[in-house]
């Protein structure tokens, strides 16, 4: 992408500030895990003071190591957590509210949004799943744990392309900008 994804501009904000500000509207606490170029990102993004920043010094071990840092920073009494990647910066606040409400009423261990049949982010999981993810070797992938729960998962169909707008390439980024 030519620079860190969290710093990419999106509607007068950065990817990271857009995502964290949206999460602040629906969830508490909001924990941001930074890895590669953490000092630059934290300095340039100007996160809301209510956002807790956690550093993943072993970010090169993969996505699960960052997720585990976030899980470790959760309050001990947290019954669940919602998580997403910075690659999905355009999720609407109304979608976050709907997901939280759906999670509370579904009783499911895992709740995922789905737009036009495609699964997306953020994912909300119960503490039991978080504990399983926290116990995995940090170089592993969280996908097997989430796949095991797929039959127990509850999907919320939403009309929000932001849940599936995964920005991994300059072309993806341009498509996201063009869609706004």
N, C-alpha and C positions, 0 to 999 in steps of 0.2 A: 504494500500500500504506500510505501515511501515514507511513512511516519507511523508512530504508534496509533492503532485504531481508536483507543479511547480519546485521542485528541482530534479526531476528524470532526470538522464542523457539521452541524445539523440544526437548521432552524435557529440560528443565533446562540446555540449552545454547542458543546462537544458531545460525542457519543456517550461518554461517561456521565457528564452532568445531566444530559437528557434522560438517561436511564435511571440514574440515582434520584433525580427530582421526581420522576414519575413514581418510583417505588416509595418515596417519602409520603406520597398522597394515600397509599394503600397499606403499607406495612411499617412495623416498628419492632425492633431497630432495623436500620439499613446498614449493612456491612459491605464494604467494597474491598475486594482482595486485589492487591496490586503485585505484579511480579516484575517482568522485564521493564526496565526504564521507569521504575516506580517513583524515584525522586522527581524526574521531569514531569511525569504525568500528574502527580499530586500537586506540584507547584503550579502547573499551567491550568489545571481544570478548575481549581477554586471550588471544591466541594462544599456543600452546605455543612455547617458546623454540627448538625445532627447526624451526619454520616460518619460511621466509625470506619477508619481505614486500617486494614490489616496487611502486613507484608508477607508475601510468600517467598522466602529466600531460596526455595527449591523449585521455583516455577518451571525449570527445565525438565522436571520429572513428569509434567503433564497436567492436564485439566483437573484430574482428581486431587492432586496435591493442593491446588488452589481451593477447591471445594472443601477439602478437609480443614484448611486454615479458616475458612468462613464458618464451618460447623463448630470448630473449637472456640470461636469468638462468640457464639450464641449464648444468651443467658441460659443457665442450667435448667430453668423451668420452661424453656421454649418447647412447645408441643409440636411445632412444625416449622418449616421454613420454605420460602419461595426463592428460587434461584434462577439466574439467567446468565447469559454471556454478553459481553460488550458488543458482540456481533449483531445483536438484536436491539438496536437503540430506539426503535420506532413504535413500541407497544403503547397503546393508548391507556391512559389512566382508567378509563371506564372498563377496559378489559381486565385490568388488575383488580378492580373492585369486584367485578363479576366472578373472577377466578377465586378470590378470597371467600366470597359468599357461597360459591359452589362447593368449595372445599369444606366449609363449616357444615353444610347441609348434606353432603354426599356420604360422609363416613369413610371415604376411600383413603387408602394409604398414599396414593399418588393421584394428582390432578394435573391434567395437561390441557392447554388450549388446542383447538383444531380449527383451521380455516380452510374451507373448501376441501375438506377431507385430509388435509396435510397437518400432521402434528407439529407443534411449535413450542415456543418458550414464552413466558417462564414456566417452570415446573414447581409445583407445591408438593412437599412430601412430609409425612408424619415423622415424629421423633424416632420411631423404630427403624425406619429406612435411613434416616440421618445417621443413626448409630452404626448401622451396617456399613454405610459408605465411609464413616470415620475409621472403622476397623480394617478396611482394605489396605493392601500395600499401596503406597503413594504413587507408584508407577503404573498401577492398574488403570482400567477404564471403568467409569461408573455405569456404563451402558448395560452390562450383564445384570446388575442389581435392578435397574429400572426395567429391563426386559422381563425379568422374572415376575415383576409386579404388573405387567401389561394387562393380564386378564383381570386383575383387581383394580386397575386404574379407571378413573372416571374422566371422560373427555367432555370438555365444554366447547360446543361449537360457537364460534365468534365470527363476526364480520370485521375482522381487524387483520389486514395483511401484514401488519407489523410483527405478529407472532411468528410468521414464517419468513420474514425478510432477513435472511442471513447474509451479512455483508462480509465476504471473504476476498473479493477481488475488486480492482478499480471499476470493472464493469458493473458489479453488484452495487457498489457505492453510487455510481452514476444513475442506475435504475432507481435506487432509493431516493436520490435527490429529484429525479424527474417525476416521481410519483407524488411528491409533496406539493 
